[in-house]
Amino acid sequence: MAVTVTLAPGRRSLWDQPVAIAVHGLAPAQRVTLCASLRDEKGALFRASARYEADAGGQLDLARAPSLGGSYSGVEPMGLFWSMKPDKPFWRLVKRDVQTPFPVDLEVYEGHDPQPSKLLAQVVHERSFLRPGVRRIPVREGSLRATLFLPPGSGPFPGIIDIFGIGGGLFEYRASLLAGHGFAVLALAYYACEDLPKDMEELHLEYFEEAVQYLKNHSQVKGPGVGLLGISKGGDLCLSMAAHLKDITATVTINGCLANVGCVLHYKYMTIPPLILDQERIKITEDGFADIIDALNNPLEEPNRKSLIPIEKAESCFLFLIGLDDHNWKSEFYANEAAKLLQAHGKKKPEIICYPATGHYIEPPYFPMCVVSYHSKVGRHVIWGGEVRAHSMAQIDAWKQLQAFFHKHLGNDQITHPSKL
């Protein structure tokens, strides 16, 4: 009997959708090694493997069988995806073209050898970023360099602006996946994209105000206000937008700061300086990487308060998603101080969800954890924190939490769910 691999819901699914993996036609209690691999659009290889043993009937179901070792251990139905590591050191998995899927090679090998060689079965699983019917619309209106994703249907839909951190460019993968859940999402670049400034030396909040008005006034977007979603530097930009701009109803930050960081921020008559990063407080790990968690000055102390974001001026509701092992900066401290400022001014207490053993880059579900990568503002490779399994589980929960928050506060009457592709 030939060994075969079955996938449910099928050989193609959305990236944020779990897939059930089973192997059939094995001998009773047969030992096998399962391997998963993919190449990103720059050719970098990501891989994971795990050792399993078939049941008495020669079947192997990853939803029930424990991994006996390898990239992970225990019962982890999606472990072959979230435990992937890059062959290229210090590389982060990023989807650059959401119009094409990531093909993931799944292979079954005989035995538990460290380098198994006898291939028993293989299958390619395509992980997509666009749910059928989601529309991708490049936006080049006024100063904006962005992409709008609209869900299937006639709308109108709750609108969200999606902003990433330091690194520049236009990242669409989170926005495209969110659109599959019933949101109109504007993925917004703010530097290092086409004719935008190549460096993040200074930013103007008027650019982000233009994005708010574009989305708010779109015929497919449900008002009266819009939502904001930002990670890292994108998080503090979202807080600045909520504090200074109108029409912001709900704001989600993922490991953001309570101060303006990384560059000068201008808005009308105001110039907001960046919070100073003290190079002398950067620690170097045994592996030679930078640990920058203590490098930023405290924005609550003078003279640093000029960089503090006046979050108490905001009319938005807030959700802070926090990795308790974030080594970029003290995200939990900033979230708690934001809560104090809001409540001291009679505003609603923000929701704060903290994830133990979770690092800085909380991505959509099943993205491999980024352990170390280059930080352009620090000028060297830095550690981001987190333990692989805990971080991966946090990504799954955070994805559900931010959707529930936006559904609640933006009033989505057309909640949708990923379907088979």
PAKOLTI-427572 format. One line per field, with one value per residue (C-alpha): residue in three letters; y negated, x negated, z. Coordinates in pm, whole numbers, plus 32768, in hexadecimal, padded with zeros to 4 digits. Last residue first. Example, Ala and Ser with C-alpha at 12.3 -4.5 7.8 and 13.67 -1.06 7.14 Angstrom:
BEGIN
type SER | ALA
yy 806A | 81C2
xx 7AA9 | 7B32
zz 82CA | 830C
This chain:
BEGIN
type LEU | LYS | SER | PRO | HIS | THR | ILE | GLN | ASP | ASN | GLY | LEU | HIS | LYS | HIS | PHE | PHE | ALA | GLN | LEU | GLN | LYS | TRP | ALA | ASP | ILE | GLN | ALA | MET | SER | HIS | ALA | ARG | VAL | GLU | GLY | GLY | TRP | ILE | VAL | HIS | ARG | GLY | VAL | LYS | SER | HIS | TYR | SER | VAL | VAL | CYS | MET | PRO | PHE | TYR | PRO | PRO | GLU | ILE | TYR | HIS | GLY | THR | ALA | PRO | TYR | CYS | ILE | ILE | GLU | PRO | LYS | LYS | LYS | GLY | HIS | ALA | GLN | LEU | LEU | LYS | ALA | ALA | GLU | ASN | ALA | TYR | PHE | GLU | SER | LYS | TRP | ASN | HIS | ASP | ASP | LEU | GLY | ILE | LEU | PHE | LEU | PHE | CYS | SER | GLU | ALA | LYS | GLU | ILE | PRO | ILE | LEU | SER | LYS | ARG | ASN | PRO | GLU | GLU | LEU | PRO | ASN | ASN | LEU | ALA | ASP | ILE | ILE | ASP | ALA | PHE | GLY | ASP | GLU | THR | ILE | LYS | ILE | ARG | GLU | GLN | ASP | LEU | ILE | LEU | PRO | PRO | ILE | THR | MET | TYR | LYS | TYR | HIS | LEU | VAL | CYS | GLY | VAL | ASN | ALA | LEU | CYS | GLY | ASN | ILE | THR | VAL | THR | ALA | THR | ILE | ASP | LYS | LEU | HIS | ALA | ALA | MET | SER | LEU | CYS | LEU | ASP | GLY | GLY | LYS | SER | ILE | GLY | LEU | LEU | GLY | VAL | GLY | PRO | GLY | LYS | VAL | GLN | SER | HIS | ASN | LYS | LEU | TYR | GLN | VAL | ALA | GLU | GLU | PHE | TYR | GLU | LEU | HIS | LEU | GLU | GLU | MET | ASP | LYS | PRO | LEU | ASP | GLU | CYS | ALA | TYR | TYR | ALA | LEU | ALA | LEU | VAL | ALA | PHE | GLY | HIS | GLY | ALA | LEU | LEU | SER | ALA | ARG | TYR | GLU | PHE | LEU | GLY | GLY | GLY | ILE | GLY | PHE | ILE | ASP | ILE | ILE | GLY | PRO | PHE | PRO | GLY | SER | GLY | PRO | PRO | LEU | PHE | LEU | THR | ALA | ARG | LEU | SER | GLY | GLU | ARG | VAL | PRO | ILE | ARG | ARG | VAL | GLY | PRO | ARG | LEU | PHE | SER | ARG | GLU | HIS | VAL | VAL | GLN | ALA | LEU | LEU | LYS | SER | PRO | GLN | PRO | ASP | HIS | GLY | GLU | TYR | VAL | GLU | LEU | ASP | VAL | PRO | PHE | PRO | THR | GLN | VAL | ASP | ARG | LYS | VAL | LEU | ARG | TRP | PHE | PRO | LYS | ASP | PRO | LYS | MET | SER | TRP | PHE | LEU | GLY | MET | PRO | GLU | VAL | GLY | SER | TYR | SER | GLY | GLY | LEU | SER | PRO | ALA | ARG | ALA | LEU | ASP | LEU | GLN | GLY | GLY | ALA | ASP | ALA | GLU | TYR | ARG | ALA | SER | ALA | ARG | PHE | LEU | ALA | GLY | LYS | GLU | ASP | ARG | LEU | SER | ALA | CYS | LEU | THR | VAL | ARG | GLN | ALA | PRO | ALA | LEU | GLY | HIS | VAL | ALA | ILE | ALA | VAL | PRO | GLN | ASP | TRP | LEU | SER | ARG | ARG | GLY | PRO | ALA | LEU | THR | VAL | THR | VAL | ALA | MET
yy 7521 | 758F | 7479 | 7376 | 72D2 | 71AB | 70AD | 6FD2 | 6EF9 | 6E70 | 6D65 | 6CBA | 6CED | 6E59 | 6EDC | 6E22 | 6EBD | 701A | 6FFE | 6F8A | 70A9 | 71BD | 7159 | 712F | 7295 | 7332 | 7253 | 72A9 | 741D | 73D9 | 730D | 7420 | 7527 | 7463 | 73BC | 7241 | 7126 | 7037 | 704C | 6F42 | 6F45 | 6DFE | 6C94 | 6C33 | 6B73 | 6C78 | 6DA1 | 6EE4 | 7026 | 711E | 7210 | 71E0 | 72DB | 73A8 | 7328 | 741A | 7317 | 71A6 | 7101 | 70A6 | 7021 | 6FB2 | 70EC | 71D4 | 729E | 7232 | 7183 | 7048 | 6FC8 | 6E5F | 6DD0 | 6C5A | 6BB0 | 6ABC | 694E | 687B | 67C5 | 6895 | 69C9 | 697D | 6926 | 6A5B | 6B41 | 6AA9 | 6AE9 | 6C57 | 6C76 | 6BCD | 6CAF | 6DE6 | 6D7D | 6D49 | 6D33 | 6E0D | 6F36 | 6F9E | 70BE | 7059 | 703E | 6F40 | 6F09 | 6DB5 | 6D75 | 6C12 | 6B5C | 6A12 | 68B6 | 6858 | 672D | 680D | 68AC | 6777 | 682E | 67F5 | 676C | 661E | 66EB | 6748 | 661A | 6682 | 67DC | 688B | 68DD | 69BA | 69BF | 6ADC | 6BCB | 6CBB | 6DB9 | 6D90 | 6EE9 | 6EE3 | 7028 | 70AF | 7215 | 71DD | 70BC | 6F4E | 6E50 | 6CFB | 6BF7 | 6B36 | 6B0A | 6A35 | 6A28 | 68D0 | 68AC | 67FF | 668D | 6615 | 64DD | 6434 | 631A | 6400 | 655E | 65C2 | 6700 | 6711 | 6871 | 69BF | 69AD | 68E2 | 6950 | 6A4E | 6B68 | 6C87 | 6DFD | 6E3A | 6D0F | 6D1F | 6BDE | 6BB2 | 6A86 | 6992 | 6884 | 675A | 6740 | 66E1 | 67F3 | 6910 | 68BB | 68AA | 69FC | 6A91 | 6A08 | 6AA3 | 6BF6 | 6BD6 | 6BAC | 6D08 | 6D93 | 6CC8 | 6CF5 | 6BCB | 6BCA | 6ADD | 69EC | 69A7 | 6A76 | 6BA7 | 6BB8 | 6C20 | 6ABC | 6A43 | 6908 | 699E | 6A4B | 6913 | 683E | 6921 | 693B | 67C0 | 67A9 | 689B | 67AC | 6684 | 6730 | 66CA | 67AA | 6762 | 6821 | 6964 | 6992 | 69BE | 68AE | 6916 | 6922 | 6A9F | 6B34 | 6AFA | 6A34 | 6A2B | 6B5D | 6BA0 | 6CE6 | 6C6E | 6D75 | 6D98 | 6E9C | 6FD9 | 70F0 | 7122 | 6FB5 | 700C | 70FA | 6FF0 | 6EEE | 6FD4 | 702F | 6ED2 | 6E3F | 6CFD | 6C89 | 6C19 | 6CDF | 6C44 | 6CB8 | 6D15 | 6C54 | 6CDE | 6BE7 | 6C8A | 6C4F | 6CFD | 6D75 | 6CDE | 6DCF | 6E6E | 6FC3 | 7059 | 6F9D | 6E64 | 6E3E | 6CE4 | 6CBC | 6B8E | 6A72 | 693C | 67DE | 678D | 68D2 | 69F8 | 6B15 | 6C73 | 6D39 | 6EA8 | 6F3D | 7066 | 7150 | 728E | 7257 | 71BA | 7221 | 7386 | 74B2 | 75B8 | 771B | 77F3 | 796A | 7A75 | 7BE6 | 7CF6 | 7C49 | 7D17 | 7C1F | 7BBD | 7AD8 | 7AE6 | 7C4A | 7C80 | 7D77 | 7D68 | 7C0F | 7B51 | 7A06 | 78C2 | 77B5 | 7664 | 758D | 7424 | 7393 | 7281 | 713D | 70E7 | 7086 | 702D | 7135 | 710B | 721C | 717F | 71D2 | 71C4 | 72E4 | 7378 | 74DA | 743E | 74EB | 758B | 75CE | 751E | 75F9 | 775C | 771B | 76ED | 7825 | 780C | 793D | 7954 | 78EC | 77E2 | 77B4 | 791C | 79FE | 7B08 | 7A3F | 7AA3 | 7B47 | 7AC0 | 7993 | 7A08 | 7B3C | 7C67 | 7DAE | 7F08 | 7FAD | 7FD5 | 7E62 | 7DC9 | 7D3C | 7BD7 | 7B0C | 7999 | 78B7 | 7743 | 7673 | 7511 | 74D2 | 7371 | 733F | 71D0 | 721F | 7309 | 7476 | 757E | 76BA | 77C3 | 7911 | 7A3D | 7B51 | 7CB3 | 7DD5 | 7EED | 7F4D | 801C | 7FFE | 7EBE | 7E9A | 7D49 | 7C01 | 7AE9 | 796E | 7887 | 7720 | 75ED | 74A9 | 736C | 73B6 | 73FB | 7557 | 7624 | 779B | 77DC | 778A | 7871 | 7910 | 7A7D | 7B1C | 7C70 | 7DA9 | 7EAF | 8000
xx 83DC | 84AE | 8542 | 84B5 | 85BC | 86A1 | 873C | 8829 | 88CB | 877D | 87B1 | 865D | 863B | 86A3 | 8623 | 84DC | 84AA | 850D | 8413 | 8300 | 8344 | 834C | 81FC | 816C | 81D1 | 811E | 7FEB | 7FDA | 7FCB | 7E9F | 7DEF | 7E26 | 7D9E | 7C6B | 7BFF | 7BF5 | 7AFF | 7AB0 | 7934 | 7877 | 7796 | 76E0 | 7710 | 77F4 | 78E3 | 78D4 | 7913 | 7893 | 7938 | 793F | 7A48 | 7B5D | 7C6C | 7CF0 | 7E3D | 7F4F | 8050 | 802D | 7EF3 | 7E85 | 7D27 | 7CB0 | 7C92 | 7D7B | 7D13 | 7E54 | 7F64 | 8007 | 815D | 81AD | 8307 | 8307 | 83B3 | 84BB | 8463 | 8492 | 8347 | 8294 | 8326 | 827D | 812E | 812C | 8183 | 806E | 7F7E | 7FE6 | 7FB3 | 7E5E | 7DE4 | 7E5C | 7DA5 | 7C54 | 7B7D | 7AF7 | 7AC0 | 7C30 | 7C3F | 7D94 | 7E1D | 7F37 | 8076 | 8107 | 8273 | 82F9 | 8444 | 841D | 8477 | 830A | 8293 | 821A | 8125 | 804B | 7F20 | 7DE1 | 7CBC | 7CB8 | 7CC1 | 7B53 | 7AC9 | 7B44 | 7BC0 | 7CF9 | 7C57 | 7B51 | 7A1F | 79FD | 78D4 | 795B | 79F7 | 78E1 | 7842 | 773F | 76B5 | 7556 | 75B5 | 7567 | 765C | 75F9 | 76B2 | 771B | 7715 | 75F3 | 76B6 | 77B9 | 78F1 | 7991 | 7B08 | 7B4C | 7BA0 | 7D06 | 7D21 | 7E73 | 7F06 | 7FB8 | 7F3F | 7DD2 | 7D2C | 7BB3 | 7B27 | 7AEA | 7BE3 | 7D17 | 7D7C | 7E6F | 7DBF | 7E5D | 7E53 | 7F84 | 806C | 81E0 | 82AA | 8422 | 84FB | 840A | 84D3 | 83FE | 8286 | 8198 | 81A6 | 8221 | 811C | 8008 | 8077 | 8077 | 7F19 | 7EAC | 7F26 | 7E93 | 7D41 | 7D7F | 7EC2 | 7FEC | 8161 | 824A | 83C6 | 84A9 | 85BF | 872B | 8725 | 8743 | 864C | 86B1 | 86F8 | 85A5 | 85BF | 8532 | 8419 | 83A0 | 83D5 | 82FF | 81F1 | 81DE | 81B9 | 8094 | 7FE8 | 8046 | 7F88 | 7E43 | 7D13 | 7BA2 | 7A5E | 7B02 | 7A32 | 7A90 | 7B97 | 7CCE | 7CA8 | 7CBF | 7CBF | 7BA9 | 7C8F | 7DF6 | 7E98 | 8005 | 80C5 | 822E | 831F | 8491 | 84F4 | 85C6 | 84DE | 8434 | 83D2 | 8300 | 822D | 81E7 | 8190 | 8099 | 7FEE | 7FDC | 7E8C | 7E29 | 7CC7 | 7C07 | 7B48 | 7BC2 | 7D21 | 7E5C | 7FA2 | 80FD | 821D | 836C | 84C6 | 8609 | 86BB | 87C6 | 87EA | 8848 | 87AF | 8654 | 8563 | 84A7 | 832E | 829A | 812C | 8059 | 7F7F | 8046 | 7FD0 | 8101 | 819A | 80BB | 8183 | 8153 | 829B | 829F | 83FC | 8453 | 853C | 847F | 83AF | 8262 | 812E | 80FE | 8044 | 8017 | 7FD2 | 7EE9 | 7EEB | 7DEA | 7DD6 | 7CE1 | 7B91 | 7A68 | 7956 | 797B | 7866 | 7886 | 790B | 7A69 | 7AEE | 7B7F | 7BCA | 7D10 | 7D06 | 7DD0 | 7D60 | 7E05 | 7E62 | 7E8F | 7FB3 | 7FB2 | 807B | 7FF1 | 7EA2 | 7DA7 | 7DED | 7CEB | 7C27 | 7B11 | 79A4 | 7893 | 77CB | 782D | 78A6 | 79E2 | 7AA6 | 7BFC | 7CA8 | 7DED | 7E2F | 7DCF | 7E6A | 7FC7 | 8066 | 7F8A | 7FA6 | 7E57 | 7CFA | 7C6D | 7B61 | 7AF7 | 7B86 | 7C88 | 7D9F | 7EE5 | 8001 | 8161 | 8188 | 8055 | 8113 | 8039 | 80D2 | 8031 | 8152 | 808F | 8034 | 7F16 | 7DE4 | 7D6C | 7C2D | 7C43 | 7BAA | 7BA2 | 7B15 | 7AFE | 7A33 | 79DE | 7A1A | 7A7A | 7BEA | 7BE8 | 7B92 | 7C5A | 7C15 | 7CC8 | 7C3C | 7CE2 | 7C03 | 7C88 | 7C91 | 7D84 | 7E60 | 7F40 | 7EC4 | 7F18 | 802E | 80B8 | 801E | 80F6 | 80DA | 81F7 | 81C4 | 81F5 | 8263 | 8192 | 80D3 | 8210 | 823C | 81D0 | 8195 | 82D9 | 83A8 | 8309 | 81C8 | 8184 | 802C | 8000 | 7F2F | 7F73 | 8000
zz 7F52 | 8077 | 8145 | 8230 | 830B | 82DE | 83C6 | 8301 | 840C | 8482 | 8589 | 859A | 8711 | 8730 | 85E4 | 861E | 8776 | 86FF | 85E1 | 86CD | 87BC | 86B6 | 8621 | 877F | 87D2 | 86A9 | 86D2 | 8844 | 87F0 | 8712 | 881D | 891D | 882C | 87C0 | 8903 | 88E7 | 88C2 | 87A6 | 879D | 86DC | 85AA | 856E | 8509 | 8629 | 8547 | 8431 | 8517 | 8478 | 84E5 | 8605 | 8686 | 8584 | 85DD | 84BB | 8433 | 8499 | 8505 | 84A8 | 8535 | 8697 | 8658 | 87AF | 8881 | 893B | 8A6D | 8B1E | 8A51 | 8AD8 | 8A70 | 8AC8 | 8A89 | 8AB7 | 8BDE | 8B66 | 8B8C | 8CC2 | 8CA2 | 8DAA | 8D02 | 8BB8 | 8C54 | 8D32 | 8C0F | 8B3C | 8C5B | 8C5E | 8AE7 | 8AF3 | 8C0C | 8B55 | 8A19 | 8ABF | 8985 | 886B | 8951 | 8964 | 8A5C | 8AE7 | 8985 | 8994 | 88D0 | 8931 | 88D9 | 88D8 | 88AC | 87F6 | 886E | 889B | 8965 | 8A83 | 898E | 899E | 8900 | 89CA | 88FF | 89B8 | 8AF8 | 8AC9 | 8B84 | 8C81 | 8CDD | 8C5F | 8B0E | 8BBA | 8AD7 | 89E0 | 89FD | 8B04 | 8A15 | 8914 | 8920 | 8809 | 877D | 87B5 | 8809 | 8979 | 8971 | 894F | 8A23 | 89A3 | 8AB9 | 8A1D | 88DA | 898F | 88B6 | 88DA | 88B9 | 8771 | 8763 | 8726 | 8650 | 866A | 859A | 84A5 | 84F7 | 84EB | 856B | 8593 | 8571 | 861C | 8737 | 8794 | 88EE | 8980 | 88C6 | 8805 | 8840 | 8766 | 8762 | 871F | 86F9 | 86DC | 867A | 85D3 | 851E | 8589 | 85A6 | 86BE | 87C7 | 86EA | 85E2 | 86E6 | 8773 | 8615 | 85D6 | 871F | 86A7 | 854A | 85F4 | 868B | 85F5 | 8583 | 854D | 8533 | 8518 | 845E | 84B5 | 8459 | 8396 | 82B3 | 8195 | 8034 | 7FBD | 8038 | 810A | 824B | 818D | 80DA | 8210 | 82E9 | 81DD | 81BC | 8335 | 8317 | 8227 | 8305 | 841F | 8378 | 83A0 | 83D1 | 83A1 | 8330 | 81F7 | 8089 | 8090 | 7FCB | 7E51 | 7E33 | 7F91 | 808E | 8177 | 81F4 | 8159 | 81AC | 818E | 8182 | 8202 | 81B8 | 82B8 | 8298 | 8307 | 81B7 | 81C5 | 82F4 | 8221 | 811B | 8226 | 82D3 | 818C | 80F6 | 8159 | 80A8 | 80DE | 820F | 8312 | 8455 | 84A6 | 83EC | 83C0 | 836F | 8349 | 8398 | 8303 | 8366 | 822A | 8148 | 80AB | 7F5E | 7F90 | 7F9F | 8081 | 8010 | 8020 | 7FE9 | 7F91 | 7FEF | 7F79 | 7FD1 | 7F72 | 7EA3 | 7E2B | 7DD7 | 7E6E | 7DE0 | 7DFC | 7E66 | 7E68 | 7F44 | 7E87 | 7ED2 | 800F | 7FC0 | 8087 | 8010 | 809F | 7F8F | 800A | 7F3A | 7F7D | 7FC9 | 8017 | 8081 | 804D | 80C7 | 8127 | 8293 | 8316 | 8492 | 846B | 84F2 | 83F6 | 8295 | 820B | 81D8 | 811E | 8124 | 8030 | 807A | 7F4E | 7FC7 | 7F08 | 7DFF | 7E01 | 7F57 | 7EC1 | 7FD3 | 80D7 | 81ED | 82A2 | 8371 | 8339 | 8443 | 83B2 | 825F | 8297 | 8323 | 8437 | 8424 | 8571 | 8511 | 83E1 | 8444 | 8599 | 850A | 85A7 | 86DD | 87C0 | 8871 | 880A | 8721 | 8615 | 8643 | 874F | 879A | 86F5 | 8797 | 86D5 | 86F2 | 860A | 8548 | 84D5 | 847E | 840C | 83FF | 84B9 | 85FD | 85F6 | 852E | 85DF | 85B0 | 8592 | 853C | 8435 | 83E7 | 82CB | 823E | 8103 | 8090 | 7F1B | 7F24 | 7EF2 | 801B | 7FF9 | 80AF | 8174 | 8240 | 82B2 | 8353 | 83DC | 83F5 | 84E9 | 849C | 85C3 | 84DB | 8373 | 82BA | 81BA | 8226 | 829B | 8327 | 8329 | 8393 | 831E | 83F5 | 8349 | 836C | 822B | 8168 | 80DB | 7FAE | 7F9E | 8054 | 8189 | 81F5 | 817B | 812F | 8110 | 8069 | 80A0 | 7F99 | 8000
